[in-house]
């Protein structure tokens, strides 16, 4: 992969990381914690608690995964300039296969990516 394509992918990673909505970031953090630490429990106020605490409810990660997937659907493969016609001043672009997956793997993490 040439340097220009690598720069385009890195720019896309930075763009989507910066533009990621807070609710998506929170969903990614909760799902990642669930994967690494086991089931999460929350009290009525939304604070993390132990499973045996009164009113504790187990985190259901399916709605959070659905939210992440819906957001991720809006991330396309990167388009990189393939050629430039000096006579017409127009460029031809091509999709960089696998760039979407690389971007998402960076944003959500390698383990969570298996579910997204």
N, C-alpha and C positions, 0 to 999 in steps of 0.2 A: 504494500500500500504506500503510495507516494505521500510526501510531506503535506501537500495541499489538501489531500483528502483527509489525512489525519487531523489537520487544523480545522477543517469543516466539522468533523465529528466532535472534536474537543469543544468547538464553539457552540455546537448544538447541546452538548452536555451542560455547559455553563448556562446557556439560555434557559433550558428547561429546569435546571436546579433553581435558578433565580426566580423564574416565573411560577414555580410550583405553589399552588394554593395551600394555605395553612391546614385546611382539613385533610388534604392528601398527605401532607408531611406527617400529620398526627396519625393518620391511618397506617402509613408505612411504619412509623415508630411502634405503634401498638402491635401490628402484625409481626414485626421483627422480634419484639420482646416475647410475644406468644410463641414464636418458633424456637427461640433460644432458651427461654426460661420456663416454658410450660404454660398451662392455663393461667390467665389473668383474672382477677376478681375485683369488682368495684362496688363501693357502697352507694347509697341513695344520692349522695352529693357528687358522685363521679370520681371519688378519690380511690386510688388503688388500696385494696385491703386483703386480708387473709380469707381463705375459702370458708373458714368456720365463723367469721364475724357475722353478727346479726344483719340481715338484709343484703348480704353479699350476693352479687349476681356475676355469673361467669361471662367473660367477654366472648361474644360471638363474632368470630373473625370473618365470617362469610359476607356480611354487609360491607365491612371495611375492604375486603378483597374486591368486591364488586365495584366499589367506589374507585379503587386504584386502577382496576382494569378499564373502567369507563374513561378515566383520565388518560391512561396509557394508550388507548385506542386513537387518541388525537396526535400521537407522536409518530410521524412518518419516517421512512428511511431518508437519509440525507441525500440531497441532490448535489452532485459535484460537476464542475465544468469539465466536459470531455474534450471539447475543441472550440476554437474561436476562429470565425471567418473574418479576416481583416477587410475583405471587399465589402461585405454587408454590415459588419460591425455587430454581428449576432453570434451568440454562443450556443453550443449544443450541450445539453446536460444529460447525465445518466444517474440512475439511482444506485447508491452504494449498498449492495446486498449485505444484510446483517448489521447495518449501522443502527437501526432501530433497537435491536436486541442489545447491542453494546451500550447504547445510551440508557436504556431501561435498567440494565444490570448495574450500571454505575449509580443510578438514582435510587433504586429500591433494594439493591444488594443481591448478591449471587444466590443466596438461599431463598429469599422471597421471590425472586425472579422465576423460580420453578413453578410457582402457583399463579403468577400473573400472566 
